[in-house]
């Protein structure tokens, strides 16, 4: 079994990029950026690049700011242990940034996320080895890449956001955070999904 999980708003209760943008951007990004993303005028990678470009704060300060605000979703450690026990391949597939994700993950968990460098301002980049075609969804690219690497395994996808929807369409089973954008999009598209509040519920359903 191949179990792929989003990070922001799924593994964590909060979306760390949202916390950073709310604090450090001097404009209403929800009003100025999100409608264009929803309308398809730019993709999620472009959204992240645009949002982080004005920010000049060093990584250490950003992490110091978000650290007291972020909590794991309950049961995450149990889910990781369960996957080890069952020899399921567990990986994080995130549209967030590596510098704030990796401190929250055990070292052995593979993580596919955007990367970022501070060169006067933050520059968002795709990770090495992830080369989606123009118009191809980043998370779908990673999902299909892992399916090729690990053979014909059942794919389970867990997420919460609009950016998770295309990957969910390519999965065999979908778990969506209760009341999330992903849950709503799956309902609208008649894609079966199981809503969950914590990972204890996910583990119980996978047993």
C-alpha positions in Angstrom: 0.0 0.0 0.0 1.2 3.5 -0.9 -0.1 6.1 1.6 0.4 9.7 0.6 -0.4 12.6 2.9 -0.6 16.3 2.6 1.1 18.4 5.3 -0.4 21.8 5.9 -3.9 21.5 7.4 -3.7 17.7 7.3 -0.7 16.5 9.4 -0.8 19.9 11.2 -4.0 21.5 12.3 -2.9 24.8 10.9 -1.6 25.8 7.4 1.8 27.2 8.1 2.0 29.2 4.9 -1.3 30.9 5.8 0.2 31.8 9.2 3.3 33.3 7.6 1.3 35.2 4.9 -1.2 36.6 7.4 1.7 37.9 9.5 4.2 39.1 7.0 2.3 40.2 3.9 1.0 43.7 3.9 -2.0 43.0 1.7 -5.0 40.7 1.8 -3.7 37.7 0.0 -7.0 35.8 0.4 -8.8 38.6 -1.6 -6.0 39.4 -4.0 -4.5 35.9 -4.8 -7.0 33.1 -4.1 -9.7 34.1 -6.6 -7.1 34.0 -9.4 -5.9 30.6 -8.2 -9.4 29.2 -8.1 -10.1 30.6 -11.6 -7.0 28.9 -12.9 -5.2 32.1 -13.9 -2.1 30.6 -12.1 -1.4 27.2 -10.6 -0.5 26.4 -7.0 3.3 26.6 -7.5 2.8 30.1 -9.0 0.6 31.1 -6.1 3.3 30.1 -3.7 6.0 31.9 -5.6 3.9 35.1 -5.8 3.0 35.0 -2.1 6.5 34.4 -0.8 8.3 36.8 -3.1 7.8 40.0 -1.0 8.9 38.3 2.2 12.5 39.0 3.3 12.4 37.5 6.8 15.1 34.8 7.5 14.1 31.2 8.0 15.0 31.2 11.7 12.6 34.1 12.4 9.8 32.5 10.4 10.2 29.2 12.3 10.3 31.1 15.6 7.1 32.8 14.8 5.1 29.8 13.7 6.4 27.2 16.2 4.1 28.1 19.1 1.1 28.3 16.7 1.3 24.9 15.1 -0.1 21.6 16.5 0.0 18.1 15.0 -3.3 16.5 14.2 -4.0 13.9 16.8 -2.8 10.4 16.0 -0.1 11.3 13.5 2.6 9.3 15.4 0.2 6.3 15.5 -0.3 6.5 11.8 3.4 6.5 11.1 3.9 3.5 13.4 1.0 1.7 11.8 2.5 2.1 8.4 5.9 0.8 9.6 4.2 -2.2 11.2 2.3 -3.0 8.0 5.2 -2.2 5.7 3.1 0.4 3.9 5.1 3.1 2.1 4.2 6.4 3.7 5.3 9.7 2.2 4.4 13.4 2.5 3.4 15.2 -0.7 3.0 18.9 0.1 2.6 22.2 -1.7 4.3 23.8 1.3 8.0 24.6 1.8 10.7 22.2 2.9 12.3 24.5 5.5 9.2 24.5 7.7 7.9 21.0 7.0 11.0 18.9 7.7 11.3 20.0 11.4 7.9 18.4 12.0 8.6 15.1 10.4 10.7 12.0 11.4 13.8 11.9 9.4 12.9 8.6 7.7 9.7 9.9 6.2 10.1 10.8 2.5 8.8 14.3 1.8 8.1 15.8 -1.5 7.5 19.6 -1.3 8.5 22.9 -2.8 11.9 24.2 -1.8 12.8 27.8 -1.1 15.9 30.0 -1.0 16.3 33.4 0.6 18.1 35.6 -1.9 17.0 39.0 -0.6 13.5 37.6 -0.9 12.1 34.1 -0.8 12.3 32.2 -4.1 10.1 29.1 -4.4 11.3 26.2 -6.5 10.3 22.7 -7.4 12.4 20.0 -5.8 15.1 18.2 -7.8 13.7 15.3 -9.7 10.2 16.7 -9.9 9.6 17.9 -13.4 5.9 18.1 -14.2 4.9 19.0 -17.8 3.4 22.4 -18.3 -0.1 22.2 -16.9 0.5 19.0 -15.0 -0.4 19.0 -11.4 2.6 18.7 -9.1 1.0 16.3 -6.6 -0.3 14.1 -9.4 3.3 14.0 -10.9 4.7 12.8 -7.6 1.9 10.2 -7.1 2.4 8.7 -10.5 6.2 8.7 -10.0 5.8 6.8 -6.7 3.4 4.3 -8.3 6.0 3.5 -11.0 8.7 3.1 -8.3 6.7 0.9 -6.0 4.7 -1.1 -8.4 1.1 -1.9 -8.5 0.0 -0.9 -5.0 -3.2 0.5 -3.7 -2.8 4.3 -3.4 -4.4 6.1 -0.4 -4.4 9.9 -0.4 -5.0 12.1 2.7 -5.6 15.8 2.4 -7.7 18.8 3.0 -7.2 21.4 0.3 -8.2 22.4 -3.2 -4.6 21.7 -4.2 -5.2 18.0 -3.1 -8.1 17.4 -5.4 -6.4 16.3 -8.6 -4.2 13.8 -6.6 -7.3 12.5 -4.9 -8.8 11.8 -8.3 -5.8 9.5 -9.1 -6.0 7.6 -5.8 -7.8 4.4 -5.0 -9.1 5.7 -1.7 -9.3 9.2 -0.3 -9.4 10.5 3.2 -10.3 14.2 3.6 -10.3 16.3 6.7 -13.8 16.9 7.9 -15.4 20.0 6.4 -12.4 20.7 4.2 -12.3 22.1 0.7 -11.1 18.6 -0.5 -14.1 17.0 1.2 -16.5 19.4 -0.5 -14.8 19.0 -4.0 -15.0 15.3 -3.7 -18.7 15.4 -2.9 -19.4 17.7 -5.8 -17.5 15.4 -8.2 -19.1 12.2 -6.7 -15.7 10.9 -5.7 -16.0 8.6 -2.7 -14.0 10.0 0.3 -14.0 9.3 4.0 -13.9 12.4 6.2 -11.8 12.3 9.4 -11.0 14.5 12.3 -7.8 12.8 13.5 -5.4 10.0 12.4 -6.7 7.6 15.0 -9.8 7.3 12.9 -7.7 6.7 9.8 -5.7 3.9 11.4 -8.9 2.2 12.7 -10.3 2.2 9.2 -7.2 0.8 7.6 -6.9 -2.1 10.0 
